[in-house]
Amino acid sequence: MLDQTRVKFDVVIVGGGIAGLSTALWCDELGLSALILEEKKELGGQLLWVHNEIKNYPGREAKNGRELCDAFLEQIGKRQFELRLQVRIAKIDPEKKEILLADGTKFAARAVVIATGIRRRKLNVAGEDEFQERGIIESGKKNADSVAGKKVLIVGGGDAAFENALILSEAAESVTLVHRRKDFRARPEFTEKVKNHPKVTIFTETAVQKISGGERVESVELKNLSNGETRKIAVDAILIRIGVEPNTEQFRGTLELDENGYIEVNRNCEASIKGIFAVGDAANPLAPTVSSAAGMGATAAKVIFSLLNL
Ligand SMILES: Cc1cc2nc3c(=O)[nH]c(=O)nc-3n(C[C@H](O)[C@H](O)[C@H](O)COP(=O)(O)OP(=O)(O)OC[C@H]3O[C@@H](n4cnc5c(N)ncnc54)[C@H](O)[C@@H]3O)c2cc1C
């Protein structure tokens, strides 16, 4: 049933990563009522996938993203804002600033802040969904022990692919790195070490066509993009690092997005429709970092405060 509830907030924040949390913190600081809508079952966004140390967030270091996230949550737990977890947004009307959830609940706001971040790009090949956590691993750092003595395939040509090749080759029997292009985006400090590593084989101009197996991953089909030849190789574990893409599909056609789908904003974090803001990684900051996400949240809340009090 549509239109069960209609609650008006000063600010509705879509996304509960650091950018969304910082916006909510600053809304409370400035006396603005705020609601965070988060689709996952917990807050934190990408920080929950960071298994390495975070040494560059001003004011504190953390042994991983979860530790830094917990510190944010402890701080924000002392603030006033409303939260709905595991929500699915059916429709956002940017002009009216109304948000309809899949369960029919409708919220209205004086301003909307989009903080939906990014997700890892997928290969979109057969077997990719089926073998998640059944051979397709989440992180080199987190899963390093699980690949001891195994054959690992890494897909990608950037720093993340190469850095993980070095991490995983410590315990793995072998690492095969495949990349669609001839050249790599990764920094030479990584590529040189990987190219010279005795356990690593690199296939360039090669794409993964299919992932197969039984209970777990057993093989992949690779296609050489320059001559069209295919081959099947045995693998036990796969790590996919082919970049990221923004969670902005819901805004295509209403807000201005750049050619990669990131939301265009001005220096006040304002998107192309008045009263709609975008913060953090979804707005393609020059430095997609915890600091930028936190800073953009503060900017959006302060700009909203001044606009609402004109
Ligand atoms: C492996 C790794 C290591 C990193 N290391 C560092 C580091 O050392 N230092 C550093 O500063 N930064 C680091 N970063 C980057 C940093 O984590 C991000 O820049 C920052 O967390 C981005 O926060 P965000 O809130 O903009 O987006 P995200 O963290 O992506 O949060 C977006 C949130 O929105 C939710 N969402 C998406 N779509 C919807 C929707 N339609 N409805 C409701 N909710 C939605 C998502 O579930 C998510 O919770 C690292 C990132 C990774 C992946």
The ligand as an SDF file (V2000), in Angstrom:
LIG
                    3D

 53 58  0  0  0  0  0  0  0  0999 V2000
   40.2460   -1.4720    0.2790 C   0  0  0  0  0  0  0  0  0  0  0  0
   40.0640    0.0040    0.5660 C   0  0  0  0  0  0  0  0  0  0  0  0
   41.0340    0.6830    1.2640 C   0  0  0  0  0  0  0  0  0  0  0  0
   40.8790    2.0410    1.5470 C   0  0  0  0  0  0  0  0  0  0  0  0
   41.8490    2.6770    2.2690 N   0  0  0  0  0  0  0  0  0  0  0  0
   41.6670    3.9670    2.6120 C   0  0  0  0  0  0  0  0  0  0  0  0
   42.6230    4.6420    3.4390 C   0  0  0  0  0  0  0  0  0  0  0  0
   43.6260    4.0630    3.8490 O   0  0  0  0  0  0  0  0  0  0  0  0
   42.3790    5.9500    3.7510 N   0  0  0  0  0  0  0  0  0  0  0  0
   41.2700    6.6120    3.3250 C   0  0  0  0  0  0  0  0  0  0  0  0
   41.1130    7.7730    3.6810 O   0  0  0  0  0  0  0  0  0  0  0  0
   40.3620    6.0090    2.5240 N   0  0  0  0  0  0  0  0  0  0  0  0
   40.5270    4.7150    2.1660 C   0  0  0  0  0  0  0  0  0  0  0  0
   39.6010    4.0930    1.3740 N   0  0  0  0  0  0  0  0  0  0  0  0
   38.5000    4.9040    0.7900 C   0  0  0  0  0  0  0  0  0  0  0  0
   37.3970    5.2140    1.8040 C   0  0  0  0  0  0  0  0  0  0  0  0
   37.0260    4.0300    2.4940 O   0  0  0  0  0  0  0  0  0  0  0  0
   36.2000    5.8090    1.0480 C   0  0  0  0  0  0  0  0  0  0  0  0
   36.6190    6.9520    0.3120 O   0  0  0  0  0  0  0  0  0  0  0  0
   35.0810    6.2630    1.9900 C   0  0  0  0  0  0  0  0  0  0  0  0
   34.7740    5.2410    2.9330 O   0  0  0  0  0  0  0  0  0  0  0  0
   33.8440    6.6310    1.1550 C   0  0  0  0  0  0  0  0  0  0  0  0
   32.7400    6.8330    1.9960 O   0  0  0  0  0  0  0  0  0  0  0  0
   31.3030    7.1750    1.3760 P   0  0  0  0  0  0  0  0  0  0  0  0
   30.4120    7.3600    2.5540 O   0  0  0  0  0  0  0  0  0  0  0  0
   31.4010    8.2480    0.3760 O   0  0  0  0  0  0  0  0  0  0  0  0
   30.8540    5.8970    0.5340 O   0  0  0  0  0  0  0  0  0  0  0  0
   30.6520    4.3740    0.9430 P   0  0  0  0  0  0  0  0  0  0  0  0
   31.5580    3.9920    2.0280 O   0  0  0  0  0  0  0  0  0  0  0  0
   30.6970    3.6260   -0.3470 O   0  0  0  0  0  0  0  0  0  0  0  0
   29.1670    4.3200    1.5470 O   0  0  0  0  0  0  0  0  0  0  0  0
   28.0110    4.3730    0.7610 C   0  0  0  0  0  0  0  0  0  0  0  0
   26.8540    3.7820    1.5500 C   0  0  0  0  0  0  0  0  0  0  0  0
   25.6480    3.9970    0.8260 O   0  0  0  0  0  0  0  0  0  0  0  0
   24.8740    2.8000    0.8390 C   0  0  0  0  0  0  0  0  0  0  0  0
   24.0050    2.8250   -0.3310 N   0  0  0  0  0  0  0  0  0  0  0  0
   24.3480    2.7160   -1.6420 C   0  0  0  0  0  0  0  0  0  0  0  0
   23.2570    2.8310   -2.4380 N   0  0  0  0  0  0  0  0  0  0  0  0
   22.1920    3.0140   -1.6090 C   0  0  0  0  0  0  0  0  0  0  0  0
   20.7870    3.2040   -1.8180 C   0  0  0  0  0  0  0  0  0  0  0  0
   20.2450    3.2500   -3.0460 N   0  0  0  0  0  0  0  0  0  0  0  0
   19.9820    3.3430   -0.7390 N   0  0  0  0  0  0  0  0  0  0  0  0
   20.5130    3.3260    0.5230 C   0  0  0  0  0  0  0  0  0  0  0  0
   21.8360    3.1410    0.7870 N   0  0  0  0  0  0  0  0  0  0  0  0
   22.6690    3.0090   -0.2660 C   0  0  0  0  0  0  0  0  0  0  0  0
   25.9320    1.7030    0.8100 C   0  0  0  0  0  0  0  0  0  0  0  0
   25.3900    0.4700    1.2750 O   0  0  0  0  0  0  0  0  0  0  0  0
   26.9910    2.2710    1.7400 C   0  0  0  0  0  0  0  0  0  0  0  0
   26.7380    1.9540    3.0950 O   0  0  0  0  0  0  0  0  0  0  0  0
   39.7220    2.7430    1.0860 C   0  0  0  0  0  0  0  0  0  0  0  0
   38.7250    2.0520    0.3900 C   0  0  0  0  0  0  0  0  0  0  0  0
   38.8890    0.6930    0.1240 C   0  0  0  0  0  0  0  0  0  0  0  0
   37.7890   -0.0440   -0.6180 C   0  0  0  0  0  0  0  0  0  0  0  0
  1  2  1  0
  2  3  1  0
  2 52  2  0
  3  4  2  0
  4  5  1  0
  4 50  1  0
  5  6  2  0
  6  7  1  0
  6 13  1  0
  7  8  2  0
  7  9  1  0
  9 10  1  0
 10 11  2  0
 10 12  1  0
 12 13  2  0
 13 14  1  0
 14 15  1  0
 14 50  1  0
 15 16  1  0
 16 17  1  0
 16 18  1  0
 18 19  1  0
 18 20  1  0
 20 21  1  0
 20 22  1  0
 22 23  1  0
 23 24  1  0
 24 25  2  0
 24 26  1  0
 24 27  1  0
 27 28  1  0
 28 29  2  0
 28 30  1  0
 28 31  1  0
 31 32  1  0
 32 33  1  0
 33 34  1  0
 33 48  1  0
 34 35  1  0
 35 36  1  0
 35 46  1  0
 36 37  1  0
 36 45  1  0
 37 38  2  0
 38 39  1  0
 39 40  1  0
 39 45  2  0
 40 41  1  0
 40 42  2  0
 42 43  1  0
 43 44  2  0
 44 45  1  0
 46 47  1  0
 46 48  1  0
 48 49  1  0
 50 51  2  0
 51 52  1  0
 52 53  1  0
M  END
$$$$
